[in-house]
């Protein structure tokens, strides 16, 4: 598992996860600001790099397959994220699971550095466009997110290398929340943003939250996400759907 760094203003604690083997992300303790530690090694298998970014330790993921990269939730420090991705990969797309600033504040800088397509739900685009402003918790992030180049909706598919990710609309934490369920070489992988956490779920008492919608989403995810799936959350440790079905009180 990637360790947390003491400097939360930058991107910290890169690590990599080879999802064909047991265990989670691996990484090292960082030094100072910026993005630090870890990396991905090209041994022919898909890799997941994890970076913990920003003041509330948001998980940013880079899914790498056959030299292509999909970045999920470039929450802060977009330039630092770029600098710590492997040099031999092409960032194809930047995807936001939802529009809160801690998940989109780094998009502008990362997009400018890579030329990648930015994709998210149109339902959260207005919210994301204010990421650089102070939110109701008094926090702000690198920059306002740009308008999405690609608007994602239910059933859309994102492809990176030999991996595919199906878009599942998951309102509740925000109106435009999305879950990305992998197939192909990304089989058994799912990015859930702030919809689901290890032992918990996303809060609904902040901007865009809807408890009834979240409850409906969770019922659906119990059907849609196979138990053997590795679940990568927007904060905290990765988990598995099997463990959450057995232990998470919000999924019972």
N, C-alpha and C positions, 0 to 999 in steps of 0.2 A: 504494500500500500504506500502511496506517496505520502511522505511526512509533510506536516504543515510547517511553514517558515515563520519567523518572527516578524518579518517585514511584510505587512499585508497590503501595502500600497502598490507593490509591483506584482508581477506574475511569478509564482514560486512553485517549486517542487514538481518539476516535470518528472514523469515516469513513463514506463511503458508496460503494456499488458498484452501478452500473447494469449488470445482467447482460446487457443487449442489446448492449453495446458491448465492444470489446477493453479489456483492462487490468484491474487489480485495484481494491482499495479505495483511496480517497483520503482524506487527512486532514491533520492538522497536529500539530506538537509541542505537548504540553500544558504547563500552568503550575500547579505545585503539586499539591495533593491533589484528590481527586474526579475526576469524569468530565469530559473536556475535548476540545475540537476537533471539527471535522467536523459532520455533520448530514445530513439528507435533504431533498431538494427535490422537491416534488410536480409532476412534469411529465407525469403520466399513466402512467408506467412504474413497475413494481415496483422497490423499492429494498432494499438490504441495508446496514444500519449495523453497523459492527464496533467493539467496545470491548475493550480489553485490560485485564483486571482481576486484582487480587490479587497475592500475593507470588511466584507462579510464572507470571505473565503468561498467564492463561487467556483465550482468545477467547470473548467473548459476542457474539452476533449478534441483530439485530432485523430480521426480514423484514417489510416493509411493502407492503401491496397494498390499493388502494382504501380507504384510511383505516383499515384494520385492521392489527394488528401481532402477530406471533408472536416472542417472545423465546426464543432457544435458548441454554441454559447461562448462567444468571444467577449466575456463579460467586462474586461478592463485590460489595460496595458496591451493593446493590439499590436503595437510595434515590438514589444518584448516577446509576445507569443510568436510572432513571425521570426524573430531572430533565433529562437530556440527550436524551430522546426528543422528537420533534416534538410540539408541543402539540395538534395537530389530529388525532392518531391515537388509536385505541382499542386498548389492549393486550388482545387476545382470549385469548391463552394463553401460558403460560410452560412451556417444554419442557426437560427435562433428558435429555441423551444418555446419561448414566450417573450413578451416585450418589456419586462422589467429591466431597469438600467443596469443592474448587476450582471445581466446576461447579454446585453447588447452594447455596452459602453465602449468596448474595444473594436467594434465592427468597422467603424470608419477608417481607423489607422490600418487595420489588417487588410481591408479591401484595397486601400490605396497602395499598400506594399505588394499585394499579390495580383490584383486585377480580378480576383475571384468573384463569382456571382453570389449575391446576398439573398437568402431565401428565408421567408417567415410567413406566418399567417397574416393576411391583410387586416384581421380583426384587432391585432395588437400593434399595427404599424404606427398609429398616431401616438400611442404610449411610448414606443421605442424612440420616437423622434424627439423626446424630451429627456433622454438619458443623461445628458450633461447638466441638467438643472437639478437643484435640490428636490428630493422627493419628500413624502410625508414623514419619513424617518430622519430627515435632515441629511441624507447622503446624496452625493452626485458622483458621476463616473466620467471617464475620459471625454467622451464626445456624445452628442446626439447621434443616434443611428440614422444612416441614410434611408431613403425609401427603398423597399425591397426590389431587386431586379426580377425576382420570381416569387409570386404569391402562392403559398402552399395551401392545399385543401385536402380534405378526406380522400384517401385512395391514391394520391400522387405518389410517384416513386422517384427517389434520388439514387443515382448510380455513381459509384466511385470504384475504379478498378473492377474487380470481380465481385464486389459487394453491392447489394441493393438494400434500400431502406424504404419501407412503406410508411406513408404519413397517416397517423391516426389523430383525428381531432380530439383534444382532451381539455375542454373548457372546465373551469372551476377556480383554479388559482388565478388565472386571467381568462378573458373571453376567448383569446386566440391560442391557448396552450396546445402544444403538439407533442406527440410521442413518435419516435422513429424506431420501427421494428425491423430488424435486419433479416436478410435472407441471402442466398448464395454463399459467398465466403464469409458473410457477416451473420450466418445462422447462429442462433442462440445469443444474439446481442440486441439490446434495446436501450435507447437513450430516452429518459423520461422527464428531464428538466426538473421542475419543482412540483410536479404532480404527485410523485411518490418518492418517499425516502425510506431508508432502512428503519423499520419500526414506526413509521409515521407517514404523514401526507403533507401537501402544501397548505399553507395558511390561506384563509379566505377573508381575513379581516383587514386587508389592505387593498389598494386600488385594483379594481377589476375582479375582486373575489366574489364567488357565488357558491355558497355551501351546497345548495341543492344540485347545482350543475356538477360540482366535484363528486358528490355521491353517485350521481348517474355515471360519470366517467369511470369511477373506480369499479363499479359493477361491470362495465364493459371491458375494462382492462383485465379483469379476472378471467373473462372468456377469451380475449384476444391474445394475451401474452402467454405462451406455453410455460409450464412450471420450470423447465430446465434452462430458461433464459437467464443470462447474466444481465442485471439491471444497473445501468450507470445513471446516477442521480445528480441533480444540480448542486447539491451540497452534501458533504459527508461521504461516508464509505459506499462503494458499490455493494450490491447484494444480489440475491437470486430471487426470481419470482416464487420458486418453491418455498424458500424461507419466509417470504412475506405472506404467502397464503397460509402458512402454518403459524406465524407469530405476530403479524401486524394486526392490531385490533381493528384497524379501519377497513380491513379486507375480509372480515368475518361476517 
